[in-house]
Amino acid sequence: MNPPDVQQQAQLEHLLDGIDQGIQDHMAWSQKLLRCAVLHVSPGDDMLSPDAHCRCHLGRWFQTEKVALAGFDAAVTEELERKHQAMHDAVRALCTQLLQGLPAREEDFEAYEAGQTATVACLNTLRQRVSGSALQLDALTGLPLRNGLEYAFQIRCKDAMRDGPPLYLVMVDIDHFKVVNDTWGHPVGDLALQHIANLLTGCLRENDIVVRYGGEEFLFLLLGHGAENTVNRLLQEVRNKPMPLSDGGKVRMTVTAGLTLVGPADTLATAISRADHALLQGKQGGRDRYVLAGVPPS
């Protein structure tokens, strides 16, 4: 697995390239409005369809990357989603009038201009956030911090409700981590956190989300079937791959996990509370294991 800083850099460059391309695609898309106004030709489904905001190039890119963007600024990401859709609603109204041979309404054009200005401003703000993302990522492990977790949770809940796969929230804690610090010192403790983070992220699928929740605790959002198998694999990886030391020794570690199925009535707080309780049961039961929480509220 690549070191976190190399992996981070690749992810950041991917997002920055996507934002730049999104702005270019949006400006090209805007030219179709002029053709509709002057030539009275249909601009296509990415302007006329009720879900046009999901059909245009910018919209399709945003749907793919919005969880990642929320990790840098959840509020701006939410605003971008609102303003982009509002702009599309205004454009659809404009084009419908023009194609019927009717004059465009001034309020629709003003809404389009305001939406376009806000959309581009949000994209530029997100570009700044991604560029300065050293403040949003954990310098030690390279994992995202808790910024944007609430929004990421909401998005994953919507994905689960729309597409049907179950969503699991998992809390993972390193067992007896204080012993590592007390025995080998905090520098080795830092290396141990990096080692564990690499092992954990190496077990995840591309669409799984992991954050460093705090201290020696990590939080996962796993969308799809097989969450228990994934968590069991995490435990095995940590158990079977001790961290090598410079003197030839090894630091053997284990982790304990609590996971819960996220229900339709859950908030992030209730799901975390239930997973935390399952984690505590795992600790009390001997550690190096996972516990699946009870049925979530309906």
C-alpha positions as a Markdown table, in Angstrom:
| # | Residue | x | y | z |
|---|---|---|---|---|
| 1 | Met | 0.0 | 0.0 | 0.0 |
| 2 | Asn | 1.2 | 3.5 | -0.8 |
| 3 | Pro | 2.3 | 5.7 | 2.0 |
| 4 | Pro | -0.5 | 8.0 | 3.2 |
| 5 | Asp | 1.1 | 11.2 | 1.8 |
| 6 | Val | 1.5 | 9.7 | -1.7 |
| 7 | Gln | -2.1 | 8.4 | -1.6 |
| 8 | Gln | -3.4 | 11.8 | -0.3 |
| 9 | Gln | -1.6 | 13.6 | -3.1 |
| 10 | Ala | -3.2 | 11.4 | -5.7 |
| 11 | Gln | -6.6 | 11.9 | -4.2 |
| 12 | Leu | -6.2 | 15.6 | -4.0 |
| 13 | Glu | -5.0 | 16.0 | -7.5 |
| 14 | His | -7.9 | 13.9 | -8.7 |
| 15 | Leu | -10.4 | 16.2 | -7.0 |
| 16 | Leu | -8.7 | 19.3 | -8.1 |
| 17 | Asp | -8.7 | 18.1 | -11.7 |
| 18 | Gly | -12.3 | 17.2 | -11.4 |
| 19 | Ile | -13.2 | 20.7 | -10.1 |
| 20 | Asp | -11.3 | 22.4 | -12.9 |
| 21 | Gln | -12.9 | 20.2 | -15.5 |
| 22 | Gly | -16.3 | 20.7 | -13.9 |
| 23 | Ile | -16.0 | 24.5 | -14.3 |
| 24 | Gln | -15.0 | 24.1 | -17.9 |
| 25 | Asp | -17.9 | 21.7 | -18.6 |
| 26 | His | -20.3 | 24.0 | -17.0 |
| 27 | Met | -19.3 | 27.0 | -19.1 |
| 28 | Ala | -19.6 | 24.9 | -22.2 |
| 29 | Trp | -23.0 | 23.7 | -21.1 |
| 30 | Ser | -24.1 | 27.3 | -20.6 |
| 31 | Gln | -23.5 | 28.1 | -24.3 |
| 32 | Lys | -26.4 | 25.8 | -25.2 |
| 33 | Leu | -28.7 | 28.3 | -23.6 |
| 34 | Leu | -27.6 | 30.9 | -26.1 |
| 35 | Arg | -28.2 | 28.5 | -29.0 |
| 36 | Cys | -31.7 | 27.9 | -27.7 |
| 37 | Ala | -32.4 | 31.6 | -27.4 |
| 38 | Val | -31.0 | 32.5 | -30.8 |
| 39 | Leu | -31.7 | 29.5 | -33.0 |
| 40 | His | -34.7 | 28.1 | -31.0 |
| 41 | Val | -33.2 | 24.6 | -31.1 |
| 42 | Ser | -33.8 | 22.1 | -28.2 |
| 43 | Pro | -30.8 | 22.1 | -25.8 |
| 44 | Gly | -31.3 | 18.5 | -24.8 |
| 45 | Asp | -32.2 | 16.5 | -21.7 |
| 46 | Asp | -29.4 | 18.0 | -19.6 |
| 47 | Met | -31.3 | 21.3 | -19.7 |
| 48 | Leu | -35.0 | 20.2 | -20.2 |
| 49 | Ser | -35.3 | 17.1 | -18.0 |
| 50 | Pro | -36.6 | 17.5 | -14.4 |
| 51 | Asp | -33.4 | 15.8 | -13.2 |
| 52 | Ala | -31.2 | 17.7 | -15.6 |
| 53 | His | -28.9 | 18.7 | -12.7 |
| 54 | Cys | -27.9 | 15.1 | -12.5 |
| 55 | Arg | -27.5 | 14.6 | -16.2 |
| 56 | Cys | -25.0 | 17.4 | -17.1 |
| 57 | His | -21.3 | 16.7 | -16.9 |
| 58 | Leu | -20.9 | 18.8 | -13.8 |
| 59 | Gly | -23.9 | 17.1 | -12.1 |
| 60 | Arg | -22.7 | 13.6 | -12.9 |
| 61 | Trp | -19.2 | 14.4 | -11.6 |
| 62 | Phe | -20.7 | 16.0 | -8.4 |
| 63 | Gln | -22.9 | 12.9 | -7.7 |
| 64 | Thr | -19.7 | 10.8 | -7.8 |
| 65 | Glu | -17.5 | 13.1 | -5.7 |
| 66 | Lys | -19.9 | 14.9 | -3.3 |
| 67 | Val | -19.0 | 12.7 | -0.3 |
| 68 | Ala | -15.3 | 13.4 | -0.8 |
| 69 | Leu | -16.0 | 17.1 | -1.3 |
| 70 | Ala | -18.0 | 17.2 | 1.9 |
| 71 | Gly | -15.0 | 16.1 | 3.8 |
| 72 | Phe | -13.4 | 19.4 | 3.0 |
| 73 | Asp | -16.4 | 21.7 | 3.5 |
| 74 | Ala | -19.8 | 20.2 | 4.1 |
| 75 | Ala | -21.7 | 23.5 | 4.1 |
| 76 | Val | -20.3 | 24.6 | 0.7 |
| 77 | Thr | -20.9 | 21.2 | -0.8 |
| 78 | Glu | -24.6 | 21.3 | 0.3 |
| 79 | Glu | -24.9 | 24.9 | -1.0 |
| 80 | Leu | -23.4 | 23.8 | -4.4 |
| 81 | Glu | -25.9 | 21.0 | -4.7 |
| 82 | Arg | -28.8 | 23.5 | -4.0 |
| 83 | Lys | -27.6 | 26.3 | -6.2 |
| 84 | His | -26.7 | 24.0 | -9.1 |
| 85 | Gln | -30.2 | 22.5 | -9.0 |
| 86 | Ala | -31.9 | 25.9 | -8.7 |
| 87 | Met | -29.9 | 27.1 | -11.7 |
| 88 | His | -31.1 | 24.1 | -13.7 |
| 89 | Asp | -34.7 | 24.8 | -12.7 |
| 90 | Ala | -34.4 | 28.3 | -14.0 |
| 91 | Val | -32.8 | 27.2 | -17.2 |
| 92 | Arg | -35.5 | 24.7 | -17.8 |
| 93 | Ala | -38.2 | 27.4 | -17.4 |
| 94 | Leu | -36.3 | 29.7 | -19.8 |
| 95 | Cys | -35.9 | 27.1 | -22.5 |
| 96 | Thr | -39.5 | 25.9 | -22.2 |
| 97 | Gln | -40.7 | 29.5 | -22.8 |
| 98 | Leu | -38.3 | 30.0 | -25.7 |
| 99 | Leu | -39.1 | 26.7 | -27.5 |
| 100 | Gln | -42.8 | 27.6 | -27.3 |
| 101 | Gly | -42.1 | 30.9 | -29.0 |
| 102 | Leu | -42.8 | 32.9 | -25.9 |
| 103 | Pro | -40.6 | 35.6 | -24.4 |
| 104 | Ala | -38.4 | 34.5 | -21.5 |
| 105 | Arg | -39.4 | 35.8 | -18.1 |
| 106 | Glu | -37.0 | 38.2 | -16.4 |
| 107 | Glu | -37.3 | 36.5 | -13.0 |
| 108 | Asp | -36.2 | 33.2 | -14.6 |
| 109 | Phe | -33.2 | 34.8 | -16.2 |
| 110 | Glu | -32.2 | 36.5 | -12.9 |
| 111 | Ala | -32.6 | 33.1 | -11.1 |
| 112 | Tyr | -30.3 | 31.5 | -13.7 |
| 113 | Glu | -27.7 | 34.2 | -13.4 |
| 114 | Ala | -27.7 | 34.1 | -9.6 |
| 115 | Gly | -27.5 | 30.3 | -9.7 |
| 116 | Gln | -24.7 | 30.2 | -12.1 |
| 117 | Thr | -22.7 | 32.8 | -10.1 |
| 118 | Ala | -23.2 | 30.9 | -6.9 |
| 119 | Thr | -22.4 | 27.5 | -8.6 |
| 120 | Val | -19.0 | 28.8 | -9.9 |
| 121 | Ala | -18.3 | 30.5 | -6.6 |
| 122 | Cys | -18.9 | 27.3 | -4.7 |
| 123 | Leu | -16.6 | 25.3 | -7.0 |
| 124 | Asn | -13.9 | 27.9 | -6.5 |
| 125 | Thr | -14.3 | 27.8 | -2.8 |
| 126 | Leu | -14.1 | 24.0 | -2.8 |
| 127 | Arg | -11.0 | 24.2 | -4.9 |
| 128 | Gln | -9.4 | 26.4 | -2.2 |
| 129 | Arg | -10.5 | 24.0 | 0.5 |
| 130 | Val | -9.0 | 21.0 | -1.3 |
| 131 | Ser | -5.8 | 22.8 | -2.0 |
| 132 | Gly | -5.5 | 23.7 | 1.7 |
| 133 | Ser | -6.6 | 20.2 | 2.8 |
| 134 | Ala | -3.6 | 19.6 | 5.1 |
| 135 | Leu | -5.9 | 21.1 | 7.7 |
| 136 | Gln | -8.7 | 18.6 | 6.9 |
| 137 | Leu | -6.6 | 15.4 | 7.0 |
| 138 | Asp | -4.9 | 13.8 | 9.9 |
| 139 | Ala | -1.2 | 14.6 | 9.5 |
| 140 | Leu | -0.2 | 11.3 | 11.2 |
| 141 | Thr | -2.3 | 8.7 | 9.4 |
| 142 | Gly | -3.3 | 10.6 | 6.2 |
| 143 | Leu | -7.0 | 9.7 | 6.9 |
| 144 | Pro | -9.8 | 12.2 | 6.8 |
| 145 | Leu | -10.8 | 13.7 | 10.1 |
| 146 | Arg | -14.4 | 14.1 | 11.3 |
| 147 | Asn | -15.0 | 17.1 | 9.1 |
| 148 | Gly | -18.0 | 16.4 | 6.9 |
| 149 | Leu | -18.9 | 13.1 | 8.6 |
| 150 | Glu | -22.5 | 14.2 | 9.2 |
| 151 | Tyr | -23.0 | 15.0 | 5.5 |
| 152 | Ala | -21.2 | 11.9 | 4.4 |
| 153 | Phe | -23.5 | 9.9 | 6.7 |
| 154 | Gln | -26.6 | 11.6 | 5.2 |
| 155 | Ile | -25.4 | 10.9 | 1.6 |
| 156 | Arg | -24.8 | 7.2 | 2.4 |
| 157 | Cys | -28.2 | 6.9 | 4.1 |
| 158 | Lys | -29.8 | 8.3 | 0.9 |
| 159 | Asp | -27.8 | 5.9 | -1.2 |
| 160 | Ala | -29.0 | 3.0 | 0.9 |
| 161 | Met | -32.6 | 4.1 | 0.7 |
| 162 | Arg | -32.5 | 4.6 | -3.0 |
| 163 | Asp | -30.5 | 1.6 | -4.1 |
| 164 | Gly | -31.4 | -0.9 | -1.4 |
| 165 | Pro | -28.0 | -2.1 | -0.1 |
| 166 | Pro | -27.6 | -2.0 | 3.7 |
| 167 | Leu | -25.5 | 0.7 | 5.4 |
| 168 | Tyr | -23.3 | -0.3 | 8.4 |
| 169 | Leu | -21.5 | 2.1 | 10.8 |
| 170 | Val | -18.5 | 0.5 | 12.5 |
| 171 | Met | -16.4 | 1.8 | 15.4 |
| 172 | Val | -12.9 | 0.3 | 15.6 |
| 173 | Asp | -10.6 | 0.7 | 18.6 |
| 174 | Ile | -7.0 | -0.4 | 19.1 |
| 175 | Asp | -6.7 | -2.8 | 22.1 |
| 176 | His | -4.5 | -1.8 | 25.0 |
| 177 | Phe | -2.9 | 1.1 | 23.0 |
| 178 | Lys | -1.7 | 2.8 | 26.2 |
| 179 | Val | 0.5 | -0.2 | 26.7 |
| 180 | Val | 2.2 | 0.4 | 23.4 |
| 181 | Asn | 2.9 | 4.0 | 24.4 |
| 182 | Asp | 4.1 | 3.1 | 27.9 |
| 183 | Thr | 6.3 | 0.3 | 26.7 |
| 184 | Trp | 8.0 | 1.7 | 23.6 |
| 185 | Gly | 7.2 | 5.5 | 23.9 |
| 186 | His | 5.0 | 7.8 | 21.9 |
| 187 | Pro | 7.1 | 7.9 | 18.7 |
| 188 | Val | 6.5 | 4.1 | 18.3 |
| 189 | Gly | 2.9 | 4.7 | 19.3 |
| 190 | Asp | 2.6 | 7.1 | 16.4 |
| 191 | Leu | 4.1 | 4.5 | 14.0 |
| 192 | Ala | 1.7 | 2.0 | 15.4 |
| 193 | Leu | -1.3 | 4.3 | 14.5 |
| 194 | Gln | 0.1 | 4.7 | 11.0 |
| 195 | His | 0.6 | 0.9 | 10.7 |
| 196 | Ile | -3.0 | 0.2 | 11.9 |
| 197 | Ala | -4.5 | 2.9 | 9.6 |
| 198 | Asn | -2.7 | 1.3 | 6.6 |
| 199 | Leu | -3.9 | -2.2 | 7.4 |
| 200 | Leu | -7.5 | -1.0 | 8.0 |
| 201 | Thr | -7.7 | 1.1 | 4.8 |
| 202 | Gly | -6.1 | -1.8 | 2.8 |
| 203 | Cys | -9.1 | -4.0 | 3.6 |
| 204 | Leu | -11.8 | -1.5 | 2.4 |
| 205 | Arg | -13.5 | -1.2 | -1.0 |
| 206 | Glu | -13.3 | 2.0 | -3.0 |
| 207 | Asn | -16.7 | 3.3 | -1.9 |
| 208 | Asp | -16.2 | 2.6 | 1.8 |
| 209 | Ile | -15.5 | 5.6 | 4.1 |
| 210 | Val | -13.0 | 5.6 | 6.9 |
| 211 | Val | -12.1 | 8.5 | 9.2 |
| 212 | Arg | -9.8 | 8.8 | 12.2 |
| 213 | Tyr | -12.5 | 9.4 | 14.8 |
| 214 | Gly | -10.1 | 10.4 | 17.6 |
| 215 | Gly | -7.2 | 8.9 | 19.6 |
| 216 | Glu | -6.8 | 5.3 | 18.6 |
| 217 | Glu | -10.4 | 5.0 | 17.3 |
| 218 | Phe | -11.6 | 4.8 | 13.7 |
| 219 | Leu | -15.1 | 5.0 | 12.2 |
| 220 | Phe | -16.2 | 3.3 | 9.0 |
| 221 | Leu | -19.3 | 3.6 | 6.8 |
| 222 | Leu | -19.7 | 0.4 | 4.8 |
| 223 | Leu | -22.4 | 0.4 | 2.1 |
| 224 | Gly | -23.5 | -3.0 | 0.9 |
| 225 | His | -23.7 | -6.6 | 1.9 |
| 226 | Gly | -20.8 | -8.4 | 3.6 |
| 227 | Ala | -20.0 | -5.9 | 6.3 |
| 228 | Glu | -19.3 | -8.6 | 8.9 |
| 229 | Asn | -16.9 | -10.3 | 6.6 |
| 230 | Thr | -15.1 | -7.0 | 6.0 |
| 231 | Val | -14.8 | -6.3 | 9.7 |
| 232 | Asn | -13.6 | -9.8 | 10.4 |
| 233 | Arg | -10.9 | -9.4 | 7.7 |
| 234 | Leu | -9.9 | -6.1 | 9.4 |
| 235 | Leu | -9.4 | -8.0 | 12.7 |
| 236 | Gln | -7.4 | -10.7 | 11.0 |
| 237 | Glu | -5.1 | -8.3 | 9.2 |
| 238 | Val | -4.2 | -6.5 | 12.4 |
| 239 | Arg | -3.8 | -9.8 | 14.3 |
| 240 | Asn | -1.6 | -11.4 | 11.6 |
| 241 | Lys | 0.6 | -8.5 | 10.7 |
| 242 | Pro | 2.5 | -7.1 | 13.7 |
| 243 | Met | 4.5 | -3.9 | 13.3 |
| 244 | Pro | 8.2 | -4.4 | 12.7 |
| 245 | Leu | 10.6 | -2.3 | 14.9 |
| 246 | Ser | 14.0 | -1.0 | 13.8 |
| 247 | Asp | 15.8 | -3.3 | 16.3 |
| 248 | Gly | 14.2 | -6.4 | 14.7 |
| 249 | Gly | 11.4 | -6.7 | 17.3 |
| 250 | Lys | 7.7 | -6.6 | 16.6 |
| 251 | Val | 4.7 | -4.9 | 18.2 |
| 252 | Arg | 1.7 | -7.2 | 18.1 |
| 253 | Met | -1.6 | -5.5 | 18.3 |
| 254 | Thr | -5.3 | -6.3 | 18.0 |
| 255 | Val | -8.4 | -4.3 | 17.5 |
| 256 | Thr | -12.0 | -4.6 | 18.7 |
| 257 | Ala | -15.0 | -3.4 | 16.6 |
| 258 | Gly | -18.6 | -2.6 | 17.2 |
| 259 | Leu | -20.9 | -2.4 | 14.2 |
| 260 | Thr | -24.5 | -1.6 | 13.6 |
| 261 | Leu | -26.9 | -1.7 | 10.7 |
| 262 | Val | -28.1 | 1.9 | 10.1 |
| 263 | Gly | -31.9 | 2.1 | 10.2 |
| 264 | Pro | -34.2 | 4.6 | 8.5 |
| 265 | Ala | -34.9 | 6.4 | 11.8 |
| 266 | Asp | -31.2 | 6.7 | 12.7 |
| 267 | Thr | -29.2 | 9.8 | 13.0 |
| 268 | Leu | -25.4 | 9.8 | 13.0 |
| 269 | Ala | -25.5 | 10.2 | 16.8 |
| 270 | Thr | -27.8 | 7.3 | 17.4 |
| 271 | Ala | -25.9 | 5.0 | 15.1 |
| 272 | Ile | -22.6 | 5.9 | 16.7 |
| 273 | Ser | -24.1 | 5.3 | 20.2 |
| 274 | Arg | -25.2 | 1.8 | 19.2 |
| 275 | Ala | -21.9 | 0.9 | 17.6 |
| 276 | Asp | -20.0 | 2.3 | 20.6 |
| 277 | His | -22.1 | 0.1 | 22.9 |
| 278 | Ala | -21.3 | -2.9 | 20.8 |
| 279 | Leu | -17.6 | -2.0 | 20.9 |
| 280 | Leu | -17.8 | -1.9 | 24.7 |
| 281 | Gln | -19.3 | -5.3 | 24.7 |
| 282 | Gly | -16.5 | -6.5 | 22.6 |
| 283 | Lys | -13.9 | -5.1 | 25.0 |
| 284 | Gln | -15.7 | -6.6 | 27.9 |
| 285 | Gly | -15.8 | -10.0 | 26.1 |
| 286 | Gly | -12.1 | -10.2 | 25.7 |
| 287 | Arg | -11.2 | -7.9 | 22.9 |
| 288 | Asp | -9.8 | -8.9 | 19.4 |
| 289 | Arg | -13.4 | -9.5 | 18.2 |
| 290 | Tyr | -16.4 | -7.7 | 16.8 |
| 291 | Val | -19.9 | -7.4 | 18.1 |
| 292 | Leu | -22.9 | -6.7 | 15.9 |
| 293 | Ala | -25.4 | -4.4 | 17.7 |
| 294 | Gly | -29.1 | -5.2 | 17.9 |
| 295 | Val | -31.8 | -4.3 | 15.4 |
| 296 | Pro | -31.9 | -0.5 | 14.7 |
| 297 | Pro | -35.1 | 1.5 | 15.3 |
| 298 | Ser | -37.5 | 1.5 | 12.4 |
